[in-house]
Amino acid sequence: MARIVWTIQAVEDLENIFDYISKDSLKYAQIQIIRIQSIVKILKKQPRSGRVVPEIGNEKIRELILGNYRIIYRLPSEKTVEILTIHHSSRLLALD
């Protein structure tokens, strides 16, 4: 079973998503965060379940799609999944 590590950027992204959605609905903001956290848990058992990020083309950089969000992660080893960012699909992905 792989270990999930959240980068500072990914945690900030999660907080920003919550803050933005909660301006309209605190309940929906909570639901969305739970959905994101739940889909990430799948990676513990199936770290390669996401697709390779098309803009990058590296087998170790993958993503899960959840609604309008791209949960981008890296596989530094077979036992570790590093959540890099949670990116809204309407924005361009910065490759820096």
VEXZALUM-228689 format. One record per residue: residue in three letters; x, y, z of N, C-alpha, C in turn. Coordinates in steps of 0.05 Angstrom, whole numbers, plus 5000, padded with zeros to 4 digits. Example, Ala and Ser with C-alpha at 12.3 -4.5 7.8 and 13.67 -1.06 7.14 Angstrom:
2
ala526448865156524649105156526449345156 ser525749555142527349795143525850015157 
% end
This chain:
96
met501749765000500050005000501850255000 ala501250444982502850684980502150885001 arg504051055007503651275026503051525010 ile501051675019500251925006501652165020 val503052325004504352565015503152805000 trp502153005015501053245004503253465004 thr503853584981505753804981504354054993 ile505954245000504854505010503054624989 gln503854614964502254724942499454584941 ala499454324943496854174942495054244965 val496254274989494654355012493554635008 glu495154814998494255094993491955084972 asp492254924951490254894931487554804943 leu487754604960485354504974484054724990 glu485654875005484555095021483255305003 asn484555374981483455574963480855484950 ile480655224943478155114933475955144953 phe476655064978474655084999473755375003 asp475655555005474955845009473255944986 tyr473855884962472355984939469555874939 ile469255614942466555494941464855574965 ser466155604988464655675013463455955012 lys464356124994463156394991460256364983 asp459656144968456856094959455555884977 ser457055684985455755465000457855315017 leu457655345043459555215061459154905058 lys456654825056456154535054457354415029 tyr457054545006458154444981461154454982 ala462354654995465254664998466254425013 gln464954355035465654125050465453865034 ile463253845019462853605003465053574982 gln465753804969467853794948470553704959 ile471253804983473753734995473753435002 ile471553335013471353055019471552884994 arg470352974972470652824946473552804937 ile474953034939477753034930479352854948 gln478952864974480552694992479852404988 ser477352344982476552064977477851944952 ile477852094930479051994906482051954909 val483252134924486152104929486751854944 lys485051774963485451524978485651274960 ile484351284937484551064918487451004911 leu489051214910491851194902493451024921 lys492550994946494050824965494250534954 lys492050434942491950164932492650154902 gln492050364888492450364859493850624850 pro496450644857497850894851498050964821 arg497850774804497950824775495250854762 ser493150884778490450894767489851144751 gly491251354756490851604741492351584714 arg491551764696492851774670495351944671 val497151904652499552074649498552344641 val499652554654498952834647499852884618 pro497952944600498652974572500653194566 glu500553414581502353634576505253564583 ile505553364600508253294611509353044598 gly507652844595508552594582510452424597 asn510552454624512352304641510652094656 glu511451844654509951624668509651664698 lys511451814710511351854739509652094747 ile508852254728507052484734504352414722 arg502352384740499752284732497552464743 glu495152404735492952574745490352404747 leu488752484766486052394769484252624762 ile482052574749480152784742477652754759 leu476852964772474452964789472953224782 gly470853184766469253414757471053604742 asn471253854751472954054738475754064749 tyr476453884766479153894778480953664768 arg483453744765485553554758487353524783 ile487353284794489053234817491653114806 ile493753274806496253194794498153094815 tyr499252854810501052734829503452614816 arg505452554833507952434824508452174838 leu509751994825510451734837513451724840 pro514551834862517451824866518451544871 ser516751364881517351084885514850924884 glu515050664884512650494883511050514909 lys512250604930510850614956510050904964 thr510451094947509851374954508351514931 val506251654938504751814919504852104931 glu505852284914506152564923504052734908 ile502152844922500153014910501453284905 leu501653364880503053604872501253854872 thr498953834860497154054857494353964851 ile492454124857489654084849488954314832 his488454264807488354474786485654474773 his484454714771481854734757482354714728 ser480754554715481254484686480754724668 ser479554934677479155174660481655344657 arg483555294675486155444674488255284659 leu490055424647492355294635494255184656 leu495354954651497254834670500054954666 ala501055084687503755194686505754974690 leu507654954673509554734674512254814686 asp512254984706514755074718515454914742 
% end
